[in-house]
């Protein structure tokens, strides 16, 4: 097709849509003139899912004996008029069911009005339940109402809404047209409900709390914050990059097990794995260490797989992920050696060795970085993508772990882990640093890095240091990325597929 014809086709499509919208608007104006537009007095007494479940095994004769009237409401997705009878697909929040509408079952003139209704209109109907000759469970309405007039036509029914960007921008249409999208968000809700039940179950009994989303000092993660301003207090404020420092204040206060399912905001790039606004589970557990966290996390994900997917083996992007076997635990250093055989005998704390290895793998090196930062960069370049089955990577360098407790035997590393599944980070946890003097010194180092131009380095939080000086018990804390967990358990390739309203550039 020539470019000219393509442009004409696009123009015709827009003109057709505008014509349809104009026709529907005329119908709406007629309804308003009769004062019957947008009624709010129809009350469903059931839904599609309930009917399909209740009558799944009932035949025509059995259904004929059901002496109930069922009222349902939903969007009309398909309509086939055949003289005095019409077959309509109606979709509510639980699924779809067929209305078989017969002229002689309705009040005088209503069937003729119904024939003027459009695909996309929201209707209500009440009547008996039966099966058609083809065996389809259906409702035979004796009452029929137009509840909401749809002004815009839905996408073409055979292909639905397939343009990815439009699906993200117009999620409301995506949810109408694509059952898979609805299932993703139903699963997301199920996952979050499971997590709450898991954390609060007898024997764990974590307390759900809420902490501020606007902070006077950004902290709890190395990330660039969003900046806003509080007019009444005349103060700059920062949208939360993590709730960590507030949750640990609660541990100081004697709340030994706390968790928050929280929204975080980080002023960073957008990718298939990153959105500026995202959801985390973050929790803190007094008198526990990072090994306890790994045990709990492994149990949580294993039980979650069974709850959501019915199996401990879950497919993701064509790979079977095994949540049933014990999760591997391996240090950062050993992971680099494992996936870079040429470095098997190298001293990975030697600066020149690290610089040479980074150069070989095209890893950018900043002159301010120490051995710990170089080691992490090398890990991310060589090992991270190889970690398909759940793997805890442990012994993170102190240099890149400003809030983690140093290892008792090696001060260059911390008692910290990150969990990787399908080559992506899912969780980050560690034994907490509860030495106020050590924490103050690490904050100062972060300030030096910020002064040197690191926009993601932390600020010095004097109140948090004061809290630690009152004494925080030995504690372990962890953050788990809810969005990435949902991606894994719904086989979603992009984080935008599991966010109802992902952030996008403005439409041109």
Secondary structure, 3 states (H helix, E strand, C coil): CCHHHHHHHHHHHHHHHHHHHHHHHHHHHHHHHCCCCCCCCCCCCCCHHHHHHHCCCCCHHHHHCCCCCEEEEEEEEEEEEECCEEEEEEEECCEEEEEEEEHHHCCCCHHHHHCCCCCCCEEEEEEEEEECCCCCEEEEEEEEEEEECCCCCCCCCCCCCCCHHHHHHCHHHHHHHCHHHHHHHHHHHHHHHHHHHHHHCCCCCCEECCCCCEECCCCCCCCCCCEEEECCCCEEEEECCCCHHHHHHHHHCCCCEEEEEEEEECCCCCCCCCCCEEEEEEEEEECCCHHHHHHHHHHHHHHHHHHHHCCCEEEECCEEEECCCCCEEEEHHHHHHHHCHHHCCCCCCCHHHHHHHHHHCCCCCCCCCCHHHHHHHHHHHHCHHHCCCCEEEECCEHHHCCCECECCCCCCEECEEEEEECCEEEEEEEEECCCHHHHHHHHHHHHHHHHCCCCCCCCCCHHHHHHHHHCCCCEEEEEEEHHHHHHHHHCCCCHHHHCCCCCCCCCC
